[in-house]
Amino acid sequence: MRRILFIDRDGVVLQEPPSDFQIDSIEKTSFVNGAIAVLSQIAADFDFYKVMVTNQDGLGTDSYPTQQFQPYHDLMVRTLVGEGFVFDEMIIDKSFAADNLPTRKPGTALLAHLINNNEFDLTNSLVIGDRWSDIELAQNLGCKAIYLKSGLHELTEEQAEKYAPTIVLETDNWKSIYSFLKLGLRQVQHERITNETNIKINLNIDGSGKANIHTGLGFFDHMLEQIARHGKMDLSIETIGDLHIDEHHTIEDTGIALGEAFALALADKRGMERYGFALPMDEAEAKVLIDFGGRNWLVWNAVFKREKVGEMPTEMFFHFFKSFSDGARCNLNIECKGDNEHHKIEAIFKAFAKAIRMAVKRDPFSTFLPSTKGVL
């Protein structure tokens, strides 16, 4: 069964004019950065059935005559054909939003022939769009959505929550879309349960920096949020630990579980950089070297003068990173100096996040394994 790639037009393939959102002159006709090259690569590397689905308000009426639309639409088509990308179908709804017709996105009336065709795998098909209507179209079709942020149509907080299960990739560039199609997301759910802690982790290494952290330790949550934000990964951690005794098991076991989640997500290291490093924060200076090479080791060169930062014992920072190194099977070399203890540990976590980000970067055009051993 073939997968379908449903692609919006304005804001996705062609730049959408913010003045009136209508591409009706040569001056207003330009391609979204990277669209031509990536669509050409998609056509060469994948066997998608390619369908453009676009709403063109009042096309053919006095408010939007066909002669103001067709020449520039045809220019887009000819340009893409010249680069090897051909749409199998063009689905254009000409109604106004006020008409509320089932043919208009996110309605699916014009796509019934595809929905009812057993030759297509809708479950694993994708919609690429920049508006809520594109994402809701994906929901209505039973497929997934790639949200290409054009900067003109931001999702509300309610919409973002509603569409979260449907959006598999949120990005502002076409290169990331190609990388996702080629390599997929490194996304895992991991759970670690002991007599002392119950930890649930959702990790998307190829995310956008979203964090939802609850360990029962406020400062620890704040530091873990730095990993998500500065590592540009989506990270959800829920830790229920024996805090009535002390903080040790909660911090240590969270480090182990997070490391194990990384080990699962990075099981295939082909095309990955493997190494990472970096960060100053005010007077503090932190250096973190990391190697996801399959062996655990920690070199720790950081001294804290205070017993606690927030409610977190400073001695537990070493234990957290040692636990992560053990769980992820990675080398860590951490060094920090400075005067303010808060700045020092926050600099370490930010540098740690940046080092991870560098190490997990992948080249979608490479199957190179970064090791002379031939295995990692």
C-alpha positions in Angstrom: 0.0 0.0 0.0 1.3 3.5 -0.9 1.5 6.3 1.5 0.1 9.7 0.6 1.8 13.0 1.1 -0.8 15.7 1.4 0.8 19.1 0.9 -0.7 22.5 1.5 0.3 25.3 -1.0 0.4 28.8 0.5 2.9 29.1 3.4 4.3 25.6 2.6 5.4 25.5 -1.0 4.9 29.2 -1.9 5.5 32.1 0.4 2.2 33.5 1.5 1.8 37.3 1.2 1.0 38.6 4.7 -0.8 41.6 3.1 -3.8 39.7 1.7 -2.8 36.0 1.7 -3.4 35.9 -2.0 -0.7 35.0 -4.6 -2.1 37.0 -7.6 1.0 38.6 -9.2 4.5 37.8 -10.2 5.9 40.0 -7.5 4.0 37.9 -4.8 5.2 34.6 -6.2 8.2 33.1 -4.5 9.0 29.7 -3.0 9.4 28.9 0.7 13.1 28.5 1.4 14.3 25.0 0.8 11.0 23.8 -0.7 12.2 23.2 -4.2 15.4 21.3 -3.3 13.7 19.1 -0.6 10.6 18.3 -2.7 13.0 17.2 -5.5 14.8 15.0 -3.0 11.5 13.5 -1.7 10.5 12.7 -5.3 13.8 10.9 -5.9 13.9 9.0 -2.6 10.3 8.1 -1.7 7.3 6.5 -3.4 4.7 8.8 -1.9 1.4 9.5 -3.8 1.7 13.3 -3.8 -1.4 15.4 -3.4 -1.7 19.2 -3.1 -4.7 20.2 -1.0 -5.4 24.0 -0.9 -8.2 26.3 -0.1 -8.4 29.3 -2.5 -11.1 31.5 -1.2 -13.6 32.5 -3.9 -11.4 31.4 -6.8 -13.3 32.1 -10.0 -15.4 34.9 -8.5 -15.0 38.6 -8.9 -13.0 38.7 -5.7 -10.4 36.3 -7.0 -10.6 35.8 -10.8 -9.1 32.7 -12.2 -6.7 34.7 -14.4 -5.2 36.2 -11.3 -4.5 32.7 -9.9 -3.6 30.3 -12.7 -0.4 31.8 -14.2 1.4 31.8 -10.9 0.1 28.4 -9.9 1.2 27.1 -13.2 4.7 28.7 -12.7 5.0 26.8 -9.4 4.0 23.5 -11.1 6.4 24.0 -14.0 9.3 24.9 -11.6 8.7 21.7 -9.5 8.4 19.5 -12.5 11.7 20.9 -13.8 13.2 19.6 -10.5 11.6 16.2 -10.8 8.7 16.7 -8.5 5.2 16.1 -9.9 2.0 16.2 -8.0 -0.2 13.2 -8.7 -3.3 15.3 -7.9 -4.3 18.9 -7.3 -7.2 19.3 -4.9 -8.4 23.0 -4.9 -11.4 24.1 -3.0 -12.8 27.4 -4.2 -15.4 28.1 -1.6 -15.3 30.8 1.1 -14.9 30.0 4.7 -18.3 31.4 5.5 -19.9 28.8 3.1 -18.9 26.1 5.6 -18.8 23.5 2.9 -17.5 19.9 3.5 -15.2 20.3 0.5 -13.1 22.9 2.3 -10.2 22.0 4.5 -10.4 20.5 7.1 -13.3 18.9 5.4 -12.6 15.7 3.4 -15.4 15.6 0.8 -12.9 16.2 -2.1 -10.7 13.4 -0.8 -13.3 10.6 -0.6 -11.9 8.8 -3.6 -8.6 8.5 -1.8 -10.1 7.6 1.6 -12.1 4.8 0.0 -9.2 3.4 -2.1 -7.6 0.3 -0.5 -4.4 0.9 -2.5 -3.5 3.7 0.0 -2.3 3.5 3.6 -3.8 6.5 5.2 -2.7 5.6 8.7 0.9 6.1 7.7 0.3 9.0 5.4 1.2 12.6 6.2 -0.2 16.1 5.9 2.3 19.0 5.6 0.7 22.3 6.5 1.1 25.6 8.3 -2.4 26.2 9.6 -4.8 24.5 12.1 -7.0 23.4 9.2 -4.1 21.3 7.8 -3.6 19.6 11.1 -7.3 19.0 11.6 -7.4 17.6 8.1 -4.8 15.0 9.2 -7.0 14.2 12.2 -10.1 13.8 9.9 -8.2 11.5 7.5 -6.7 9.4 10.3 -3.1 10.2 9.4 -0.4 12.3 11.0 0.6 16.0 10.5 3.9 17.8 10.0 3.4 21.4 11.2 5.6 23.7 9.1 5.6 27.0 11.0 5.4 29.8 8.5 5.2 32.5 11.2 1.9 33.7 9.9 -0.5 31.2 11.5 0.5 30.2 15.1 -1.5 27.6 16.9 -3.3 28.7 20.1 -2.5 26.9 23.3 -5.8 25.0 23.1 -5.1 24.0 19.5 -1.5 22.9 20.3 -2.9 20.6 23.1 -5.7 19.3 20.9 -3.5 18.5 18.0 -0.5 17.1 20.0 -1.3 13.5 19.3 -1.6 14.2 15.5 1.6 16.3 15.0 4.6 14.1 14.6 7.0 16.9 13.7 7.0 20.6 14.3 9.6 22.6 12.4 10.3 25.8 10.5 12.3 24.4 7.7 12.1 21.8 4.9 15.4 20.2 5.7 14.0 18.9 8.9 11.0 17.4 7.1 13.3 15.5 4.8 15.4 14.3 7.7 12.2 13.1 9.5 11.0 11.3 6.4 14.4 9.7 5.9 15.3 8.8 9.4 12.2 9.1 11.6 12.1 10.5 15.1 14.2 9.1 17.9 11.3 8.9 20.3 10.9 6.5 23.3 8.7 5.9 26.3 10.6 4.4 29.2 9.6 3.3 32.7 11.8 2.3 35.6 10.2 0.9 38.8 12.0 -0.1 42.0 11.0 -0.3 45.6 12.2 3.2 46.0 11.1 5.1 42.9 8.6 4.9 40.0 9.8 6.9 37.0 8.1 7.4 33.6 9.9 9.2 30.8 8.8 10.3 27.3 11.8 11.4 25.2 11.9 12.8 21.7 15.5 13.6 20.8 14.3 15.3 17.6 11.8 17.5 19.3 11.6 21.3 19.8 12.4 21.9 23.4 9.2 21.1 25.3 9.5 20.0 28.9 7.1 18.6 31.4 9.1 17.7 34.5 7.8 16.6 37.9 10.2 14.9 40.3 9.0 16.5 43.6 12.2 18.6 43.7 11.8 22.1 42.3 15.4 23.0 41.5 16.0 19.5 40.0 13.0 20.1 37.8 14.4 23.4 36.7 17.7 21.8 35.8 16.1 19.0 33.8 14.1 21.6 31.9 17.4 23.1 30.7 18.2 19.7 29.1 15.0 19.9 27.0 15.2 23.6 26.2 18.9 23.9 25.3 19.1 20.4 23.8 16.0 21.1 21.6 14.4 17.8 22.7 11.0 17.1 24.1 11.2 15.6 27.5 8.6 14.5 30.0 9.6 13.0 33.3 7.4 12.0 36.2 9.2 10.7 39.2 7.6 9.4 42.4 10.3 8.7 44.9 10.8 8.2 48.6 11.3 11.9 49.4 10.1 11.2 52.9 13.5 9.6 53.5 15.7 11.9 51.4 16.4 13.1 47.9 19.1 10.5 47.0 17.0 7.8 45.3 14.8 10.3 43.4 17.8 12.1 41.8 20.0 9.0 41.2 17.2 6.9 39.8 16.0 9.7 37.5 19.6 9.9 36.2 19.6 6.2 35.5 16.2 6.2 33.8 17.0 9.2 31.7 20.3 7.6 30.6 18.4 4.4 29.7 15.9 6.3 27.7 18.8 7.9 25.7 20.4 4.5 25.2 17.1 3.2 23.7 16.6 6.3 21.5 20.2 6.2 20.2 20.2 2.4 19.5 21.0 3.2 15.8 23.9 5.6 15.6 24.4 5.6 11.9 24.9 9.1 10.5 25.3 10.5 14.0 28.0 12.9 15.2 28.5 10.9 18.4 30.7 13.5 20.1 29.6 16.8 21.7 31.1 19.6 23.8 30.6 23.2 25.0 29.3 27.6 28.2 29.7 30.5 30.3 26.9 31.8 32.6 27.8 35.1 34.1 31.0 34.4 36.1 30.7 30.6 35.9 32.3 28.6 33.2 31.3 25.0 32.4 32.7 22.5 30.0 31.0 19.2 29.2 32.4 16.6 26.8 30.3 13.7 25.8 30.7 10.5 23.8 27.8 8.2 23.1 30.3 5.4 22.3 28.7 2.6 24.3 31.0 2.8 27.4 30.2 4.5 30.6 32.7 6.7 32.3 32.5 10.0 34.3 35.3 12.5 35.0 34.0 15.1 37.4 35.9 18.3 38.2 33.4 20.6 40.0 33.4 21.7 43.6 30.5 23.3 45.5 30.8 25.3 48.7 27.1 25.2 49.6 25.4 22.0 51.0 22.2 22.6 48.9 21.0 24.6 46.0 17.3 24.9 46.5 16.2 21.7 48.1 18.8 19.7 46.2 22.0 18.6 47.9 25.0 19.6 45.8 26.7 16.2 46.3 23.9 14.7 44.3 24.9 16.5 41.1 27.8 14.1 40.7 25.5 11.1 41.4 23.0 12.3 38.7 25.6 12.6 36.0 27.2 9.3 37.0 23.9 7.6 36.9 23.2 9.1 33.5 26.5 7.9 32.2 25.8 4.4 33.4 22.3 4.3 31.9 23.2 5.9 28.6 26.6 4.0 28.3 28.4 7.3 27.5 31.6 9.0 28.5 31.1 12.3 30.3 33.8 14.8 31.2 32.4 17.7 33.3 34.4 20.6 34.5 33.2 23.9 36.1 34.5 26.9 38.0 32.9 30.0 39.3 31.6 31.8 42.4 27.8 31.5 42.4 26.7 27.9 43.0 23.4 28.3 41.2 25.2 29.7 38.2 27.7 26.9 38.2 25.3 24.0 38.2 22.9 25.7 35.8 25.9 26.3 33.4 26.8 22.6 33.7 23.2 21.5 32.8 23.1 23.9 29.9 26.5 22.8 28.6 25.4 19.2 29.0 22.3 19.9 26.9 24.3 21.7 24.2 26.8 18.8 24.2 24.0 16.3 23.7 22.5 18.4 20.9 25.8 18.3 19.1 26.4 14.6 19.6 23.0 13.4 18.5 22.9 15.5 15.3 22.4 13.3 12.2 23.1 13.5 8.6 20.1 12.1 6.7 22.3 11.5 3.6 24.8 9.3 5.6 24.8 5.7 6.9 28.3 6.2 8.3 28.8 4.6 11.7 31.1 6.9 13.7 33.5 4.1 14.9 36.4 2.2 13.4 35.2 -0.9 15.2 32.2 -1.2 12.9 29.8 -1.4 15.9 28.6 1.0 18.6 
